[in-house]
Amino acid sequence: MWIDVVFSGGGVKAFAFVGALEILEKSGFRFRRTAGTSAGAIVAALLSAGYSSSEMKELMRSMDPEQFLDPQLHTRFPLYKWLRVYFKMGLYSGNSLENWMNRLLHAKGIRVFGDLPPGSLKVIAADVSKGRMVVLPDDLKDYGIRPEAFPVSRAVRMSAGLPFLFEPVKLYDGNGEKSLMVDGGILSNFPLWIFDGEGEVPKRPFLGMQTKDEVPMDKMPRKIKHAADLFRGLFTAMRDAHDEKAISKFKYSNIIFIPIKEVETKEFAITWRERERLFQLGADEAETFLKKWSY
């Protein structure tokens, strides 16, 4: 059965998505369209390119997430770290992430969006210069860029560009005006809305996968004790507000929530044991969900 699937952001927690996909594939589901933000964009792109869950699992077992953190002088000169963040707006270039994605996509014969079936992949980025959310490749036409000619790996790099960790990606429109593109998660970390609103009768069933610190979704009030807490609270409120309506609408019917504890989004030194635990968590939640899913 063909379905559409949307993945949330979550950094290394996205390993759990692969375990869930494995159960869905074993249950006979195949994926017509995929979408995602940040780490979810990576999984969505690989799935859209033709990678199976078993292939992704082997990739993620063997990959070293720390390879995306380019060697920098700040390991010996701490001041360099702050100078780089100030002037480059990111501690790492992000080139290693883009090159890694490029190699994996090329292995499946994918380079640009035109190599994929039309509309089969959508990823979310944030244009901090223009103050807007960008759906790639659809919104590239607003920049005077042919969507079908844009590299998929560059779009994923934009979507996964965690602010201050990775440098923003520069995007120039037809007039030479520069936009700085960063992680789509600052505006929509779980773009479940992207396949909703297509009319009274959806084209096909769709699922969302979201990593969460705890379930159910009811949120405890956030304790704000100082300016750093306030900044995090503001950031979270802005990120979640856009998605909340769609999540509330579908949380009991179309979303596989994967509760994950003791793993941080930016824990790039994740161990083999933690990867296996995340794979299993995703698989367990998918199995539980399918028992009650009435698609």
C-alpha atoms as a printed R data frame, in Angstrom:
    type eleno elety resid chain resno       x      y       z
1   ATOM     1    CA   MET     A     1   0.000  0.000   0.000
2   ATOM     2    CA   TRP     A     2   1.337  3.414  -0.970
3   ATOM     3    CA   ILE     A     3   1.377  6.134   1.689
4   ATOM     4    CA   ASP     A     4   3.011  9.541   2.271
5   ATOM     5    CA   VAL     A     5   5.254 10.153   5.275
6   ATOM     6    CA   VAL     A     6   6.531 13.223   7.147
7   ATOM     7    CA   PHE     A     7   9.499 13.269   9.545
8   ATOM     8    CA   SER     A     8  10.215 15.750  12.319
9   ATOM     9    CA   GLY     A     9  13.603 17.156  13.180
10  ATOM    10    CA   GLY     A    10  15.507 15.662  16.063
11  ATOM    11    CA   GLY     A    11  19.209 15.409  15.292
12  ATOM    12    CA   VAL     A    12  20.672 11.998  16.071
13  ATOM    13    CA   LYS     A    13  17.310 10.938  17.512
14  ATOM    14    CA   ALA     A    14  16.266 10.430  13.883
15  ATOM    15    CA   PHE     A    15  17.970  7.025  14.030
16  ATOM    16    CA   ALA     A    16  14.657  5.882  15.517
17  ATOM    17    CA   PHE     A    17  12.832  6.697  12.275
18  ATOM    18    CA   VAL     A    18  14.737  3.935  10.506
19  ATOM    19    CA   GLY     A    19  13.478  1.319  12.959
20  ATOM    20    CA   ALA     A    20   9.906  2.517  12.418
21  ATOM    21    CA   LEU     A    21  10.335  2.451   8.633
22  ATOM    22    CA   GLU     A    22  11.552 -1.131   8.829
23  ATOM    23    CA   ILE     A    23   8.301 -2.204  10.500
24  ATOM    24    CA   LEU     A    24   6.202 -0.260   7.998
25  ATOM    25    CA   GLU     A    25   8.011 -1.878   5.076
26  ATOM    26    CA   LYS     A    26   7.592 -5.352   6.568
27  ATOM    27    CA   SER     A    27   3.875 -4.581   6.909
28  ATOM    28    CA   GLY     A    28   3.630 -3.894   3.172
29  ATOM    29    CA   PHE     A    29   3.737 -0.096   3.079
30  ATOM    30    CA   ARG     A    30   5.635  1.823   0.424
31  ATOM    31    CA   PHE     A    31   6.233  5.564   0.242
32  ATOM    32    CA   ARG     A    32   5.041  7.782  -2.608
33  ATOM    33    CA   ARG     A    33   5.906 11.190  -1.126
34  ATOM    34    CA   THR     A    34   8.207 12.137   1.741
35  ATOM    35    CA   ALA     A    35   8.841 15.356   3.641
36  ATOM    36    CA   GLY     A    36  10.893 16.435   6.615
37  ATOM    37    CA   THR     A    37  12.810 19.060   8.516
38  ATOM    38    CA   SER     A    38  16.454 18.960   9.568
39  ATOM    39    CA   ALA     A    39  17.419 15.358  10.420
40  ATOM    40    CA   GLY     A    40  13.969 14.376   9.168
41  ATOM    41    CA   ALA     A    41  14.902 15.900   5.803
42  ATOM    42    CA   ILE     A    42  17.909 13.574   5.621
43  ATOM    43    CA   VAL     A    43  15.727 10.499   6.167
44  ATOM    44    CA   ALA     A    44  13.063 11.799   3.767
45  ATOM    45    CA   ALA     A    45  15.640 12.419   1.018
46  ATOM    46    CA   LEU     A    46  17.223  8.987   1.372
47  ATOM    47    CA   LEU     A    47  13.817  7.324   1.322
48  ATOM    48    CA   SER     A    48  12.747  9.326  -1.720
49  ATOM    49    CA   ALA     A    49  15.993  8.417  -3.492
50  ATOM    50    CA   GLY     A    50  15.176  4.727  -3.157
51  ATOM    51    CA   TYR     A    51  17.008  3.643  -0.018
52  ATOM    52    CA   SER     A    52  15.241  0.883   1.883
53  ATOM    53    CA   SER     A    53  15.080  0.835   5.664
54  ATOM    54    CA   SER     A    54  17.629 -1.985   5.789
55  ATOM    55    CA   GLU     A    55  20.055  0.020   3.634
56  ATOM    56    CA   MET     A    56  19.561  3.086   5.832
57  ATOM    57    CA   LYS     A    57  20.113  1.034   8.956
58  ATOM    58    CA   GLU     A    58  23.467 -0.187   7.655
59  ATOM    59    CA   LEU     A    59  24.423  3.354   6.665
60  ATOM    60    CA   MET     A    60  23.566  4.704  10.092
61  ATOM    61    CA   ARG     A    61  25.263  1.865  11.913
62  ATOM    62    CA   SER     A    62  28.537  2.567  10.153
63  ATOM    63    CA   MET     A    63  28.398  6.357   9.817
64  ATOM    64    CA   ASP     A    64  30.299  8.662  12.149
65  ATOM    65    CA   PRO     A    65  28.132 11.727  12.904
66  ATOM    66    CA   GLU     A    66  31.247 13.525  14.114
67  ATOM    67    CA   GLN     A    67  32.486 13.559  10.515
68  ATOM    68    CA   PHE     A    68  30.060 16.450   9.933
69  ATOM    69    CA   LEU     A    69  31.999 18.556  12.425
70  ATOM    70    CA   ASP     A    70  34.909 19.728  10.303
71  ATOM    71    CA   PRO     A    71  38.242 19.817  12.173
72  ATOM    72    CA   GLN     A    72  38.745 23.345  13.402
73  ATOM    73    CA   LEU     A    73  41.426 25.321  15.183
74  ATOM    74    CA   HIS     A    74  39.211 25.818  18.227
75  ATOM    75    CA   THR     A    75  40.309 22.394  19.476
76  ATOM    76    CA   ARG     A    76  43.642 24.101  20.266
77  ATOM    77    CA   PHE     A    77  42.596 27.754  20.353
78  ATOM    78    CA   PRO     A    78  39.238 28.211  22.147
79  ATOM    79    CA   LEU     A    79  39.064 31.888  21.178
80  ATOM    80    CA   TYR     A    80  38.910 30.836  17.538
81  ATOM    81    CA   LYS     A    81  35.542 29.182  18.220
82  ATOM    82    CA   TRP     A    82  33.913 32.427  19.263
83  ATOM    83    CA   LEU     A    83  35.509 34.410  16.459
84  ATOM    84    CA   ARG     A    84  34.276 31.899  13.903
85  ATOM    85    CA   VAL     A    85  30.718 31.900  15.275
86  ATOM    86    CA   TYR     A    86  30.706 35.696  15.258
87  ATOM    87    CA   PHE     A    87  32.046 36.226  11.750
88  ATOM    88    CA   LYS     A    88  30.935 33.019   9.977
89  ATOM    89    CA   MET     A    89  27.718 32.619  12.009
90  ATOM    90    CA   GLY     A    90  28.477 28.940  12.503
91  ATOM    91    CA   LEU     A    91  31.092 26.816  14.224
92  ATOM    92    CA   TYR     A    92  31.323 24.352  11.323
93  ATOM    93    CA   SER     A    93  31.011 24.823   7.567
94  ATOM    94    CA   GLY     A    94  28.456 22.062   6.981
95  ATOM    95    CA   ASN     A    95  30.291 21.016   3.800
96  ATOM    96    CA   SER     A    96  30.942 17.525   5.152
97  ATOM    97    CA   LEU     A    97  27.216 16.961   5.685
98  ATOM    98    CA   GLU     A    98  26.376 18.146   2.174
99  ATOM    99    CA   ASN     A    99  29.156 16.047   0.603
100 ATOM   100    CA   TRP     A   100  28.016 12.955   2.494
101 ATOM   101    CA   MET     A   101  24.442 13.420   1.295
102 ATOM   102    CA   ASN     A   102  25.683 14.062  -2.226
103 ATOM   103    CA   ARG     A   103  27.605 10.763  -2.311
104 ATOM   104    CA   LEU     A   104  24.655  8.766  -1.023
105 ATOM   105    CA   LEU     A   105  22.220 10.336  -3.473
106 ATOM   106    CA   HIS     A   106  24.607  9.905  -6.417
107 ATOM   107    CA   ALA     A   107  24.788  6.196  -5.595
108 ATOM   108    CA   LYS     A   108  21.069  6.048  -6.433
109 ATOM   109    CA   GLY     A   109  21.385  8.241  -9.517
110 ATOM   110    CA   ILE     A   110  19.960 11.346  -7.812
111 ATOM   111    CA   ARG     A   111  21.578 14.751  -8.088
112 ATOM   112    CA   VAL     A   112  18.857 17.386  -8.556
113 ATOM   113    CA   PHE     A   113  15.141 17.458  -7.767
114 ATOM   114    CA   GLY     A   114  14.400 16.814 -11.434
115 ATOM   115    CA   ASP     A   115  15.877 13.320 -10.959
116 ATOM   116    CA   LEU     A   116  13.050 12.503  -8.527
117 ATOM   117    CA   PRO     A   117   9.364 11.991  -9.360
118 ATOM   118    CA   PRO     A   118   7.611 15.399  -9.286
119 ATOM   119    CA   GLY     A   119   6.451 16.359  -5.787
120 ATOM   120    CA   SER     A   120   7.957 13.270  -4.184
121 ATOM   121    CA   LEU     A   121  10.239 15.144  -1.758
122 ATOM   122    CA   LYS     A   122   9.737 18.353   0.200
123 ATOM   123    CA   VAL     A   123  12.074 19.736   2.854
124 ATOM   124    CA   ILE     A   124  11.735 22.778   5.084
125 ATOM   125    CA   ALA     A   125  14.312 25.531   5.515
126 ATOM   126    CA   ALA     A   126  14.213 29.013   7.051
127 ATOM   127    CA   ASP     A   127  15.251 32.168   5.211
128 ATOM   128    CA   VAL     A   128  16.433 34.394   8.048
129 ATOM   129    CA   SER     A   129  17.199 37.261   5.656
130 ATOM   130    CA   LYS     A   130  13.639 37.512   4.384
131 ATOM   131    CA   GLY     A   131  12.050 36.178   7.557
132 ATOM   132    CA   ARG     A   132  10.130 33.366   5.875
133 ATOM   133    CA   MET     A   133   9.736 29.627   5.863
134 ATOM   134    CA   VAL     A   134  10.813 27.971   2.626
135 ATOM   135    CA   VAL     A   135   9.471 24.702   1.222
136 ATOM   136    CA   LEU     A   136  12.098 23.184  -1.051
137 ATOM   137    CA   PRO     A   137  12.026 22.772  -3.967
138 ATOM   138    CA   ASP     A   138   8.614 24.484  -4.442
139 ATOM   139    CA   ASP     A   139   9.547 27.960  -3.221
140 ATOM   140    CA   LEU     A   140  12.779 28.209  -5.205
141 ATOM   141    CA   LYS     A   141  10.813 29.787  -8.047
142 ATOM   142    CA   ASP     A   142  10.326 32.811  -5.764
143 ATOM   143    CA   TYR     A   143  14.103 33.240  -5.902
144 ATOM   144    CA   GLY     A   144  14.263 32.970  -9.683
145 ATOM   145    CA   ILE     A   145  15.704 29.432  -9.442
146 ATOM   146    CA   ARG     A   146  14.424 26.444 -11.426
147 ATOM   147    CA   PRO     A   147  13.312 23.960  -8.732
148 ATOM   148    CA   GLU     A   148  14.047 20.899 -10.860
149 ATOM   149    CA   ALA     A   149  17.681 21.989 -11.353
150 ATOM   150    CA   PHE     A   150  18.481 22.504  -7.661
151 ATOM   151    CA   PRO     A   151  20.737 19.939  -5.906
152 ATOM   152    CA   VAL     A   152  18.878 17.780  -3.407
153 ATOM   153    CA   SER     A   153  21.944 17.582  -1.154
154 ATOM   154    CA   ARG     A   154  22.098 21.388  -0.929
155 ATOM   155    CA   ALA     A   155  18.413 21.560   0.046
156 ATOM   156    CA   VAL     A   156  18.971 18.974   2.789
157 ATOM   157    CA   ARG     A   157  22.049 20.877   3.989
158 ATOM   158    CA   MET     A   158  19.894 24.019   4.285
159 ATOM   159    CA   SER     A   159  17.191 22.206   6.203
160 ATOM   160    CA   ALA     A   160  19.690 20.597   8.599
161 ATOM   161    CA   GLY     A   161  21.780 23.713   9.205
162 ATOM   162    CA   LEU     A   162  21.457 24.032  12.971
163 ATOM   163    CA   PRO     A   163  21.932 27.754  13.761
164 ATOM   164    CA   PHE     A   164  25.353 28.649  15.189
165 ATOM   165    CA   LEU     A   165  26.527 25.043  14.839
166 ATOM   166    CA   PHE     A   166  26.643 25.143  11.026
167 ATOM   167    CA   GLU     A   167  27.176 28.180   8.834
168 ATOM   168    CA   PRO     A   168  24.027 29.463   7.076
169 ATOM   169    CA   VAL     A   169  23.813 28.557   3.389
170 ATOM   170    CA   LYS     A   170  23.882 31.543   1.026
171 ATOM   171    CA   LEU     A   171  21.161 31.525  -1.628
172 ATOM   172    CA   TYR     A   172  21.214 34.169  -4.354
173 ATOM   173    CA   ASP     A   173  18.095 35.074  -6.307
174 ATOM   174    CA   GLY     A   174  17.927 36.224  -9.920
175 ATOM   175    CA   ASN     A   175  18.769 39.791  -8.896
176 ATOM   176    CA   GLY     A   176  21.863 38.776  -6.969
177 ATOM   177    CA   GLU     A   177  20.186 39.388  -3.617
178 ATOM   178    CA   LYS     A   178  21.523 37.117  -0.885
179 ATOM   179    CA   SER     A   179  19.438 35.118   1.571
180 ATOM   180    CA   LEU     A   180  20.845 33.155   4.496
181 ATOM   181    CA   MET     A   181  19.162 29.762   4.864
182 ATOM   182    CA   VAL     A   182  19.215 27.807   8.127
183 ATOM   183    CA   ASP     A   183  17.568 24.842   9.810
184 ATOM   184    CA   GLY     A   184  13.849 24.707   8.997
185 ATOM   185    CA   GLY     A   185  13.211 23.522  12.538
186 ATOM   186    CA   ILE     A   186  13.286 27.087  13.842
187 ATOM   187    CA   LEU     A   187   9.948 27.669  12.078
188 ATOM   188    CA   SER     A   188   8.439 24.213  11.489
189 ATOM   189    CA   ASN     A   189  10.093 21.259  13.142
190 ATOM   190    CA   PHE     A   190   7.334 18.816  12.170
191 ATOM   191    CA   PRO     A   191   5.731 19.867   8.845
192 ATOM   192    CA   LEU     A   192   2.768 17.524   9.111
193 ATOM   193    CA   TRP     A   193   0.658 20.204   7.451
194 ATOM   194    CA   ILE     A   194   2.487 19.784   4.160
195 ATOM   195    CA   PHE     A   195   0.286 16.933   2.903
196 ATOM   196    CA   ASP     A   196  -2.880 18.132   4.638
197 ATOM   197    CA   GLY     A   197  -5.397 20.492   3.083
198 ATOM   198    CA   GLU     A   198  -5.344 18.852  -0.347
199 ATOM   199    CA   GLY     A   199  -9.100 18.633  -0.565
200 ATOM   200    CA   GLU     A   200 -11.837 16.661   1.144
201 ATOM   201    CA   VAL     A   201 -10.391 13.334  -0.032
202 ATOM   202    CA   PRO     A   202  -6.617 12.935   0.532
203 ATOM   203    CA   LYS     A   203  -4.596 11.501  -2.338
204 ATOM   204    CA   ARG     A   204  -3.532  8.620  -0.092
205 ATOM   205    CA   PRO     A   205  -3.071  7.889   3.631
206 ATOM   206    CA   PHE     A   206  -0.190  9.707   5.296
207 ATOM   207    CA   LEU     A   207   1.792  9.241   8.470
208 ATOM   208    CA   GLY     A   208   3.928 11.528  10.564
209 ATOM   209    CA   MET     A   209   6.866 10.423  12.706
210 ATOM   210    CA   GLN     A   210   7.959 12.631  15.569
211 ATOM   211    CA   THR     A   211  10.595 12.121  18.232
212 ATOM   212    CA   LYS     A   212   9.491 13.399  21.622
213 ATOM   213    CA   ASP     A   213  11.086 13.656  25.027
214 ATOM   214    CA   GLU     A   214   7.962 12.280  26.608
215 ATOM   215    CA   VAL     A   215   4.428 11.172  25.751
216 ATOM   216    CA   PRO     A   216   1.619 12.260  25.905
217 ATOM   217    CA   MET     A   217   2.041 15.637  24.243
218 ATOM   218    CA   ASP     A   218   0.556 17.623  27.128
219 ATOM   219    CA   LYS     A   219   3.298 20.040  28.075
220 ATOM   220    CA   MET     A   220   4.435 20.931  31.553
221 ATOM   221    CA   PRO     A   221   4.830 24.665  32.180
222 ATOM   222    CA   ARG     A   222   8.373 25.788  31.430
223 ATOM   223    CA   LYS     A   223  10.311 27.229  34.369
224 ATOM   224    CA   ILE     A   224  11.968 30.482  33.324
225 ATOM   225    CA   LYS     A   225  14.727 31.412  35.773
226 ATOM   226    CA   HIS     A   226  17.111 33.490  33.681
227 ATOM   227    CA   ALA     A   227  17.710 34.990  30.243
228 ATOM   228    CA   ALA     A   228  18.968 31.728  28.731
229 ATOM   229    CA   ASP     A   229  15.758 29.966  29.784
230 ATOM   230    CA   LEU     A   230  13.754 32.823  28.307
231 ATOM   231    CA   PHE     A   231  15.600 32.554  24.980
232 ATOM   232    CA   ARG     A   232  15.016 28.789  24.819
233 ATOM   233    CA   GLY     A   233  11.372 29.291  25.710
234 ATOM   234    CA   LEU     A   234  10.877 31.903  22.998
235 ATOM   235    CA   PHE     A   235  12.645 29.720  20.443
236 ATOM   236    CA   THR     A   236  10.532 26.669  21.324
237 ATOM   237    CA   ALA     A   237   7.286 28.657  21.269
238 ATOM   238    CA   MET     A   238   8.036 30.067  17.810
239 ATOM   239    CA   ARG     A   239   9.047 26.656  16.491
240 ATOM   240    CA   ASP     A   240   6.065 24.755  17.839
241 ATOM   241    CA   ALA     A   241   3.293 27.308  17.290
242 ATOM   242    CA   HIS     A   242   3.157 26.804  13.525
243 ATOM   243    CA   ASP     A   243   2.917 23.015  13.769
244 ATOM   244    CA   GLU     A   244   0.613 22.701  16.762
245 ATOM   245    CA   LYS     A   245  -2.676 22.910  14.869
246 ATOM   246    CA   ALA     A   246  -1.815 20.064  12.506
247 ATOM   247    CA   ILE     A   247  -0.298 17.968  15.294
248 ATOM   248    CA   SER     A   248  -3.383 18.397  17.485
249 ATOM   249    CA   LYS     A   249  -5.604 17.415  14.562
250 ATOM   250    CA   PHE     A   250  -3.768 14.179  13.800
251 ATOM   251    CA   LYS     A   251  -2.053 13.166  17.053
252 ATOM   252    CA   TYR     A   252  -4.551 10.377  17.786
253 ATOM   253    CA   SER     A   253  -4.766  9.044  14.241
254 ATOM   254    CA   ASN     A   254  -1.787  9.681  11.976
255 ATOM   255    CA   ILE     A   255   1.324 10.270  14.088
256 ATOM   256    CA   ILE     A   256   3.854  7.771  15.395
257 ATOM   257    CA   PHE     A   257   5.318  9.417  18.493
258 ATOM   258    CA   ILE     A   258   8.701  8.029  19.513
259 ATOM   259    CA   PRO     A   259   9.594  8.929  23.122
260 ATOM   260    CA   ILE     A   260  13.345  9.238  23.556
261 ATOM   261    CA   LYS     A   261  15.172  9.861  26.801
262 ATOM   262    CA   GLU     A   262  18.835 10.388  27.575
263 ATOM   263    CA   VAL     A   263  19.822 11.228  24.004
264 ATOM   264    CA   GLU     A   264  20.525 14.833  23.064
265 ATOM   265    CA   THR     A   265  19.771 16.196  19.587
266 ATOM   266    CA   LYS     A   266  23.415 17.211  19.050
267 ATOM   267    CA   GLU     A   267  24.995 14.098  20.623
268 ATOM   268    CA   PHE     A   268  27.229 13.462  17.603
269 ATOM   269    CA   ALA     A   269  29.378 10.982  19.506
270 ATOM   270    CA   ILE     A   270  26.430  8.576  19.771
271 ATOM   271    CA   THR     A   271  27.493  5.012  20.601
272 ATOM   272    CA   TRP     A   272  26.680  1.832  18.708
273 ATOM   273    CA   ARG     A   273  24.540  0.698  21.668
274 ATOM   274    CA   GLU     A   274  22.514  3.924  21.596
275 ATOM   275    CA   ARG     A   275  21.926  3.573  17.858
276 ATOM   276    CA   GLU     A   276  20.573  0.072  18.337
277 ATOM   277    CA   ARG     A   277  18.341  1.285  21.154
278 ATOM   278    CA   LEU     A   278  16.940  4.040  18.931
279 ATOM   279    CA   PHE     A   279  16.301  1.599  16.074
280 ATOM   280    CA   GLN     A   280  14.389 -0.634  18.499
281 ATOM   281    CA   LEU     A   281  12.414  2.256  20.007
282 ATOM   282    CA   GLY     A   282  11.222  3.272  16.549
283 ATOM   283    CA   ALA     A   283  10.295 -0.295  15.674
284 ATOM   284    CA   ASP     A   284   8.361 -0.819  18.922
285 ATOM   285    CA   GLU     A   285   6.350  2.378  18.527
286 ATOM   286    CA   ALA     A   286   5.537  1.585  14.893
287 ATOM   287    CA   GLU     A   287   4.307 -1.885  15.815
288 ATOM   288    CA   THR     A   288   2.091 -0.462  18.558
289 ATOM   289    CA   PHE     A   289   0.745  2.219  16.217
290 ATOM   290    CA   LEU     A   290  -0.116 -0.176  13.389
291 ATOM   291    CA   LYS     A   291  -2.275 -2.279  15.697
292 ATOM   292    CA   LYS     A   292  -4.729  0.613  15.997
293 ATOM   293    CA   TRP     A   293  -4.208  2.545  12.748
294 ATOM   294    CA   SER     A   294  -7.393  2.629  10.664
295 ATOM   295    CA   TYR     A   295  -6.096  4.002   7.390
